Amino acid sequence: MGVQKNISLLKSRSEDVTENLKKLILEEKQTRELAIGTLELLKLMPGYEEALATLQERAKDDGQ
């Protein structure tokens, strides 16, 4: 009887882990969509190209 109890406990914990992973995957997708939307919005703002050029120059300077 003890083995069956352990098996059912492991099954329950496995299902809990699966549900948590599903939630994490959903949250990751939502975070990715938010980040992409934010970046697309920034691209539409005035001065974006200049700011991007400045960041690229800084990255070059930091790499030396």
ROTORZA-992143 format. One record per atom (N, C-alpha, C): residue number from 1; residue in one letter; chain; atom name; x, y, z. Coordinates in pm, 1 decimal. Example, Ala and Ser with C-alpha at 12.3 -4.5 7.8 and 13.67 -1.06 7.14 Angstrom:
# ROTORZA-992143
num  residu  chaine  atome  X  Y  Z
1  A  A  N  1319.0  -569.0  780.0 $
1  A  A  CA  1230.0  -450.0  780.0 $
1  A  A  C  1320.0  -330.0  780.0 $
2  S  A  N  1285.0  -225.0  708.0 $
2  S  A  CA  1367.0  -106.0  714.0 $
2  S  A  C  1290.0  3.0  787.0 $
# end
This chain:
# ROTORZA-992143
num  residu  chaine  atome  X  Y  Z
1  M  A  N  82.0  -119.2  0.0 $
1  M  A  CA  0.0  0.0  0.0 $
1  M  A  C  86.8  126.1  0.0 $
2  G  A  N  203.8  120.6  62.1 $
2  G  A  CA  291.1  236.0  69.7 $
2  G  A  C  344.0  278.4  -65.6 $
3  V  A  N  369.9  180.1  -154.5 $
3  V  A  CA  422.7  210.8  -287.7 $
3  V  A  C  317.7  285.6  -368.8 $
4  Q  A  N  193.5  240.1  -361.6 $
4  Q  A  CA  86.7  307.1  -436.2 $
4  Q  A  C  65.5  449.4  -387.0 $
5  K  A  N  80.1  468.0  -256.9 $
5  K  A  CA  66.3  602.3  -199.6 $
5  K  A  C  176.3  693.3  -252.6 $
6  N  A  N  299.1  640.0  -258.6 $
6  N  A  CA  411.4  717.8  -310.8 $
6  N  A  C  391.5  749.8  -458.9 $
7  I  A  N  339.8  654.7  -533.5 $
7  I  A  CA  316.5  676.0  -676.3 $
7  I  A  C  211.9  784.9  -697.3 $
8  S  A  N  104.5  779.0  -620.0 $
8  S  A  CA  0.2  881.4  -635.3 $
8  S  A  C  51.6  1018.4  -592.0 $
9  L  A  N  137.2  1021.7  -492.1 $
9  L  A  CA  196.7  1147.8  -448.8 $
9  L  A  C  288.4  1204.7  -557.2 $
10  L  A  N  368.7  1119.0  -618.3 $
10  L  A  CA  456.7  1162.8  -726.9 $
10  L  A  C  375.5  1211.1  -846.1 $
11  K  A  N  266.2  1141.9  -876.6 $
11  K  A  CA  180.0  1182.6  -987.1 $
11  K  A  C  121.2  1320.9  -960.0 $
12  S  A  N  76.0  1342.1  -838.8 $
12  S  A  CA  18.4  1471.1  -800.7 $
12  S  A  C  122.1  1582.3  -811.1 $
13  R  A  N  241.1  1556.3  -763.5 $
13  R  A  CA  347.3  1657.8  -769.6 $
13  R  A  C  388.1  1685.2  -913.9 $
14  S  A  N  390.7  1579.4  -994.8 $
14  S  A  CA  423.8  1595.0  -1136.2 $
14  S  A  C  320.1  1682.4  -1206.3 $
15  E  A  N  193.9  1662.6  -1174.4 $
15  E  A  CA  88.3  1744.7  -1233.0 $
15  E  A  C  100.7  1889.6  -1187.9 $
16  D  A  N  137.8  1910.5  -1062.2 $
16  D  A  CA  158.6  2046.3  -1012.3 $
16  D  A  C  272.7  2115.6  -1086.6 $
17  V  A  N  381.1  2042.8  -1107.1 $
17  V  A  CA  496.5  2098.7  -1179.0 $
17  V  A  C  455.9  2132.0  -1322.7 $
18  T  A  N  379.4  2044.7  -1385.3 $
18  T  A  CA  333.9  2068.5  -1522.1 $
18  T  A  C  248.7  2194.4  -1529.7 $
19  E  A  N  158.5  2212.0  -1436.3 $
19  E  A  CA  73.9  2331.6  -1435.1 $
19  E  A  C  157.3  2457.6  -1414.4 $
20  N  A  N  255.1  2450.9  -1325.7 $
20  N  A  CA  341.9  2567.0  -1302.4 $
20  N  A  C  423.4  2601.3  -1426.4 $
21  L  A  N  470.3  2498.8  -1496.8 $
21  L  A  CA  545.6  2523.1  -1620.1 $
21  L  A  C  457.1  2587.4  -1726.1 $
22  K  A  N  333.7  2543.4  -1735.6 $
22  K  A  CA  241.1  2603.5  -1831.3 $
22  K  A  C  219.6  2750.8  -1799.6 $
23  K  A  N  205.8  2783.5  -1671.5 $
23  K  A  CA  188.1  2922.8  -1631.0 $
23  K  A  C  311.7  3005.8  -1664.1 $
24  L  A  N  430.1  2949.8  -1638.3 $
24  L  A  CA  554.4  3021.8  -1668.6 $
24  L  A  C  569.6  3047.2  -1817.0 $
25  I  A  N  534.0  2948.6  -1898.3 $
25  I  A  CA  543.0  2964.8  -2043.4 $
25  I  A  C  449.0  3074.6  -2089.8 $
26  L  A  N  327.9  3077.2  -2036.5 $
26  L  A  CA  232.0  3181.6  -2071.7 $
26  L  A  C  284.8  3319.4  -2031.0 $
27  E  A  N  338.6  3330.1  -1910.9 $
27  E  A  CA  393.3  3458.1  -1864.7 $
27  E  A  C  510.4  3502.0  -1951.3 $
28  E  A  N  593.7  3407.9  -1993.8 $
28  E  A  CA  707.7  3440.7  -2079.2 $
28  E  A  C  659.1  3493.8  -2213.6 $
29  K  A  N  557.3  3431.8  -2270.1 $
29  K  A  CA  501.7  3478.4  -2397.0 $
29  K  A  C  445.0  3619.4  -2382.8 $
30  Q  A  N  374.1  3644.0  -2273.2 $
30  Q  A  CA  316.9  3776.5  -2251.0 $
30  Q  A  C  426.8  3881.7  -2232.6 $
31  T  A  N  531.8  3845.9  -2162.0 $
31  T  A  CA  643.9  3937.8  -2141.5 $
31  T  A  C  713.1  3968.3  -2274.1 $
32  R  A  N  731.5  3865.3  -2355.6 $
32  R  A  CA  794.2  3884.5  -2486.7 $
32  R  A  C  709.8  3977.6  -2573.5 $
33  E  A  N  579.0  3956.3  -2575.8 $
33  E  A  CA  490.4  4042.1  -2654.2 $
33  E  A  C  495.2  4186.2  -2605.4 $
34  L  A  N  500.0  4204.9  -2474.6 $
34  L  A  CA  509.0  4339.2  -2418.1 $
34  L  A  C  640.2  4406.0  -2458.9 $
35  A  A  N  749.0  4332.1  -2451.9 $
35  A  A  CA  879.9  4387.9  -2489.1 $
35  A  A  C  883.4  4424.6  -2637.0 $
36  I  A  N  831.1  4338.8  -2721.2 $
36  I  A  CA  830.0  4367.4  -2865.3 $
36  I  A  C  742.8  4488.8  -2894.1 $
37  G  A  N  627.0  4494.9  -2830.0 $
37  G  A  CA  538.9  4610.7  -2849.1 $
37  G  A  C  604.1  4739.7  -2804.4 $
38  T  A  N  674.5  4734.3  -2693.3 $
38  T  A  CA  743.4  4853.0  -2642.4 $
38  T  A  C  852.1  4897.8  -2739.9 $
39  L  A  N  927.4  4803.2  -2792.6 $
39  L  A  CA  1032.5  4837.8  -2888.7 $
39  L  A  C  974.6  4897.2  -3016.6 $
40  E  A  N  864.1  4839.8  -3062.6 $
40  E  A  CA  800.6  4893.4  -3183.5 $
40  E  A  C  749.4  5035.6  -3158.1 $
41  L  A  N  696.1  5060.8  -3041.1 $
41  L  A  CA  650.1  5195.4  -3005.9 $
41  L  A  C  766.9  5293.9  -3002.9 $
42  L  A  N  878.0  5251.2  -2944.6 $
42  L  A  CA  995.6  5338.8  -2938.1 $
42  L  A  C  1045.0  5375.6  -3077.7 $
43  K  A  N  1034.4  5281.8  -3170.3 $
43  K  A  CA  1079.7  5309.3  -3306.7 $
43  K  A  C  999.5  5421.3  -3372.0 $
44  L  A  N  878.0  5441.4  -3326.8 $
44  L  A  CA  792.2  5545.0  -3385.2 $
44  L  A  C  814.4  5682.4  -3323.1 $
45  M  A  N  888.5  5687.4  -3213.7 $
45  M  A  CA  907.8  5814.8  -3144.2 $
45  M  A  C  1012.9  5900.8  -3214.8 $
46  P  A  N  993.1  6033.1  -3209.6 $
46  P  A  CA  1092.9  6123.2  -3269.3 $
46  P  A  C  1228.3  6105.4  -3200.5 $
47  G  A  N  1334.5  6110.8  -3279.0 $
47  G  A  CA  1469.3  6101.1  -3225.0 $
47  G  A  C  1518.9  5958.5  -3207.9 $
48  Y  A  N  1439.1  5860.5  -3250.6 $
48  Y  A  CA  1478.4  5720.7  -3232.6 $
48  Y  A  C  1607.8  5689.7  -3307.4 $
49  E  A  N  1616.8  5731.4  -3431.5 $
49  E  A  CA  1735.3  5700.9  -3512.9 $
49  E  A  C  1861.7  5761.6  -3451.3 $
50  E  A  N  1850.7  5884.1  -3401.6 $
50  E  A  CA  1966.3  5948.6  -3339.5 $
50  E  A  C  2007.3  5874.9  -3211.8 $
51  A  A  N  1909.5  5836.8  -3132.5 $
51  A  A  CA  1938.7  5764.8  -3008.4 $
51  A  A  C  2003.0  5629.8  -3039.8 $
52  L  A  N  1954.4  5564.1  -3141.9 $
52  L  A  CA  2010.9  5434.8  -3181.7 $
52  L  A  C  2156.1  5450.8  -3227.0 $
53  A  A  N  2182.3  5554.8  -3305.6 $
53  A  A  CA  2319.2  5580.3  -3351.4 $
53  A  A  C  2410.7  5608.1  -3232.2 $
54  T  A  N  2362.6  5682.8  -3134.8 $
54  T  A  CA  2441.3  5712.6  -3014.6 $
54  T  A  C  2473.8  5584.4  -2938.5 $
55  L  A  N  2374.5  5499.4  -2922.1 $
55  L  A  CA  2397.5  5372.1  -2851.7 $
55  L  A  C  2497.7  5284.4  -2926.1 $
56  Q  A  N  2488.8  5284.0  -3058.3 $
56  Q  A  CA  2583.2  5203.5  -3135.5 $
56  Q  A  C  2725.9  5256.0  -3120.1 $
57  E  A  N  2740.8  5386.9  -3117.6 $
57  E  A  CA  2874.0  5446.0  -3097.1 $
57  E  A  C  2927.7  5411.2  -2958.6 $
58  R  A  N  2841.5  5418.9  -2859.5 $
58  R  A  CA  2884.6  5384.4  -2723.2 $
58  R  A  C  2927.2  5237.5  -2715.4 $
59  A  A  N  2854.1  5151.5  -2785.0 $
59  A  A  CA  2887.8  5009.9  -2783.7 $
59  A  A  C  3023.9  4986.8  -2848.4 $
60  K  A  N  3051.9  5061.0  -2953.4 $
60  K  A  CA  3183.5  5050.0  -3019.8 $
60  K  A  C  3293.0  5095.2  -2924.5 $
61  D  A  N  3268.6  5208.5  -2856.5 $
61  D  A  CA  3367.8  5263.5  -2764.2 $
61  D  A  C  3392.8  5168.4  -2646.9 $
62  D  A  N  3287.8  5107.1  -2596.8 $
62  D  A  CA  3301.3  5012.7  -2484.2 $
62  D  A  C  3373.2  4885.0  -2525.9 $
63  G  A  N  3363.8  4850.1  -2653.3 $
63  G  A  CA  3426.3  4727.9  -2702.1 $
63  G  A  C  3576.6  4741.0  -2721.3 $
64  Q  A  N  3628.2  4862.7  -2723.9 $
64  Q  A  CA  3772.6  4881.8  -2749.4 $
64  Q  A  C  3853.2  4867.6  -2626.1 $
# end
